[in-house]
Amino acid sequence: MTRAMAFEPIRTSPYPAWPRPDPAVEDAVLTVARSGHWWQSGGGAAERLEEALVAEFGVAGAVAVGNGTVALELALAALGVGADDEVLVPATTFVSTASAVHRLGARPVPVDVCPRTLTVDIDAAGTAVGPRTRAMVVVHLAGHSADLPAARRFCDARGIALVEDSAQAVTAEWAGTRVGTVGDLATLSFQAAKLLPGGDGGAVLATRDGALAERVARMANCGRRRGSALYDHHLPATNARISEFNAAVVLAHLTQYEHLAQARRTGAQRLLSAMPPGTVLAPDPRATCHDWYMVLLTVPDDLYERGLTNRHLVAYLDELGVPAQVLYPFWPDLPGFAGNGDRHAERCVVARRVTDRVAWLHHRLLLDPDFPEDLGRAWARIESAHADVLPAVSGRGV
Ligand SMILES: Cc1ncc(COP(=O)(O)O)c(C=O)c1O
């Protein structure tokens, strides 16, 4: 059945694509193809990517791997997380942060998040920690850095490991401290939508301990020591290597990263002025750098009470020509995780509330000069028309 349009589009031309069409990326892929160096055997793109990450983050070691999910699994396993351990995981995150823990036979324990940044609430972590807790994972969600000094103090005081899931932030900082440099290990994702896209791919950064990086490298490469012979296997392990092609694409993006990050920040400043206060989650004042991986748009209380959820918001924005998505589901409710009966999940009131209230918009939109005004106009239309169009939208089963 054809749906009646509730809104006339305010925008019909496409927003910038992501990944962007880029001759440097095409060159990088062709260079690998022509080199015949299609596999990691020293000196190739993966090795150069690892060196570049060490230099970029100023860390002790980096291991480029197949994706951000496997990076988390390897990081936790290298820190000794295993059967019957518990790991604190923010309740607002992509499912991989929790499933990586689950796949090691350990239990991800959900921790509530701060309403301003949707990153882990360290006070809430204090109520979730227990005798079996082995580690905490902080997630730098949507480009917001978590409070890294507080997370580090929390873990040190309890003798547990700290992992940073930095799939969604590359240069973000909390009070001058950059993401990826504080946890015992940090992980990155180079999936196609990410800030450093490689198609797929990921990395584990070892902030201070080069031996940890070596352990991860062996675990990701069939147990081989770095630089060792083909059949020199030191532990039973998996193959989680990044491909040379993906690594070359990430390397091509690394050189453009700062310029694009600056363009996003400029767009975001204009967006914050174009939108009513509180609708776009602005960075915490202690965050000295914000990466704007996603624009987090929240439904204000008055509209929520009149029935507007993030699903309606996304449907309206879609009709208006501004692409958006609803935030992640609350992972403790997903099949295979503890679910409603879990007392820790019940305490995650902010995380549960935002699954209904927050929509997010991809960073590529911030690269379009008209986006701030588009969203401002779209928001004004939704706000004024909401009372009339809501029944029509609800009837569509969103
Ligand atoms: C916070 C977070 N962690 C982990 C991942 C997993 O990364 P990948 O898709 O590269 O496996 C993602 C990817 O979306 C993510 O957003």
The ligand as an SDF file (V2000), in Angstrom:
LIG
                    3D

 16 16  0  0  0  0  0  0  0  0999 V2000
   31.4240    0.6570   19.4350 C   0  0  0  0  0  0  0  0  0  0  0  0
   31.7630   -0.4250   18.4400 C   0  0  0  0  0  0  0  0  0  0  0  0
   32.4800   -1.4790   18.8530 N   0  0  0  0  0  0  0  0  0  0  0  0
   32.8110   -2.4580   18.0140 C   0  0  0  0  0  0  0  0  0  0  0  0
   32.4390   -2.4310   16.6930 C   0  0  0  0  0  0  0  0  0  0  0  0
   32.7820   -3.5790   15.8150 C   0  0  0  0  0  0  0  0  0  0  0  0
   33.5970   -3.2220   14.7450 O   0  0  0  0  0  0  0  0  0  0  0  0
   33.5750   -4.0700   13.3760 P   0  0  0  0  0  0  0  0  0  0  0  0
   32.3140   -3.7340   12.6530 O   0  0  0  0  0  0  0  0  0  0  0  0
   34.7940   -3.5840   12.6600 O   0  0  0  0  0  0  0  0  0  0  0  0
   33.6590   -5.4950   13.7530 O   0  0  0  0  0  0  0  0  0  0  0  0
   31.6960   -1.3470   16.2140 C   0  0  0  0  0  0  0  0  0  0  0  0
   31.2680   -1.3080   14.8100 C   0  0  0  0  0  0  0  0  0  0  0  0
   30.2650   -0.7540   14.4520 O   0  0  0  0  0  0  0  0  0  0  0  0
   31.3480   -0.3210   17.1120 C   0  0  0  0  0  0  0  0  0  0  0  0
   30.6280    0.7290   16.7040 O   0  0  0  0  0  0  0  0  0  0  0  0
  1  2  1  0
  2  3  1  0
  2 15  2  0
  3  4  2  0
  4  5  1  0
  5  6  1  0
  5 12  2  0
  6  7  1  0
  7  8  1  0
  8  9  2  0
  8 10  1  0
  8 11  1  0
 12 13  1  0
 12 15  1  0
 13 14  2  0
 15 16  1  0
M  END
$$$$
